[in-house]
Amino acid sequence: MSKYNHHKKLHQYFCTIRARILLCTISLIAIICIIITYISYFLVSENLRQNLIQTSETRLSFLCESIDANVSNVNNFVRSCQISTKIINFAKETEPSGNQTKREAHDFVMENYTANAALPSQLIRMVILGKSRPDIVQVVEPPYSSITVSAEAIRSLPYFELLLKHMEEVEVGILPDAFCTSKEIPMIPLLHPIEHPYKAEEIGYIFTEMSVSVITAPIQNYLSERDSRFFFYINENAYQFQNGTLVPFQNTSEVIEDLSGLALNPNTRIQTIRIYDEQEREELLTVITRPLNTNGWYIAECVDESQLTESVFSVLFSIVLITVAAASCIGIFLSWFLSRTVNLPVKQLQARIRRIEDGDFSRDLSTEWPHELGDIGKTINDLSENVLLLMEQRIEDERQKREYEYKMLQSQINPHFLYNTLNSIKWMATIQNSPGIAEMTTSLSRLLKDISKGATNLVTIRHELSLINDYFIIQQYRYGGTITLTSSVDDDALLSCRILKFTLQPLVENAIFHGIEPKGTAGNITIHIYRNESADIRIDVTDDGVGMEPELTARLLDMEAPASSSFFKEIGVSNVHKRLQYEFGNQYGLSIQSEKGKFTTISILLPFREEDTNDKTDYRR
């Protein structure tokens, strides 16, 4: 039983406003914490990734400078040999006359070679050969001189012709040294021309085998500080740095995202790529690629994403810890605050309502606190004092309502009384031989009867024409027969189509009062009903009155046109136009054509809709 009571109390607690506010607040804080954590994770990861990429790019630029310095050192040595007089003299001789020029050339090369301490590790072999002489001058380190090298052996290399086409350019990539059989020595072959000092022709060549250590040594030093993966590109040839050397790499990569916008140097490419290994396993890598000074040379480093992951999770853990601690403190504070500001006042208000239920309507000032709950207490007090007054007020309202309804009934005029009176006038006019008065009275009676009984806004065109005839009979007597009205229908089937009631009357009234009457002479109004090219119904109401100015015609249908004269206030044409558009659509309505001093035609465009056979509205007279 105690367990049941415990669950009941717990249920009652969670049904209280305090518990709901507390739960909603904690839930909202939890959602905000999740959102803040997500946004923080996104921003921090992006910021750390950008910093990591830019740091890697900066370090990679130093690596590129080191490789460029090594290549530049070899190139400077080769250029000094290209412009040396002793080398040129050696290459110019077509038939050796002795060993003097060869010895001088060899001494010059060795003197510069030994003076540069870095060259032995950067240059495997350099061979100077004349274009027409069989002997050579060679500089080679002892570990790489296992085979005798000759000019013919150089020219017979399978890639020599390619080197001839691309002088001073690296086109063949990294190859094994063909003149060292003891072990496979990777090298980069290049061919430089020796030009005649006075003629534009080549007299010899400098063949060099650059050691891959110019690339691998800086990378090795770079990796002593950090662990990373490197790729090296020589034109279309791709290599991966492994175990201190460059290994050919099958470049089957696919670019997923271009991040070059994060680069500090405009020549740097930063991409997220997907690569596949020999087992067709895919791997996503963020790669920073920078060009070197040597044309066609690129070095690429894969960003170490593990550093990014560790940093992001470290920051994310701190954010989550701070957020949870803040949420816990806010929850404890809210619980205490709600208990003092909500729970106690609510209990007092409940006690006050129970006293009102028992019939105590006296004012309790202790429930009128200076906050929102105090407003509720004040309202309850006002309610308790005014409940009897409100009941009396309601009785008074009911009495006034009955009196108002009685007065409305008294103010109503029985339409049949008006019809009977008009009929009596008609018969008296007939007896007294006044057919005009009888006819006008009959027409007015029919008009008033149609106005009072109309149960629908839509009538047939036939019915609308009968209304116009009744209206025109009255106007014709008023103007002494100086105006005429003629109507023509191209197809009698059109008379069964639907139109809004009292569409034609304002247009005919406008034609009489503002078209024919100002003219001061007799006039004619014609109504022509036909179907246009779109198979819609068109009704033209034309008068031969004074016409209108083009500016007035253009503004006549505009509801926003300024009512600067009584003309706009009385004609009601714009209202007819809007009624038609509301009923049938914006493609229908009125259009106006007029010529000053000649005529005015107001055209009505209606959809072809025949009268519904189920329509029970009585249009009989």
Disulfide bonds with the S-S distance in Angstrom:
none
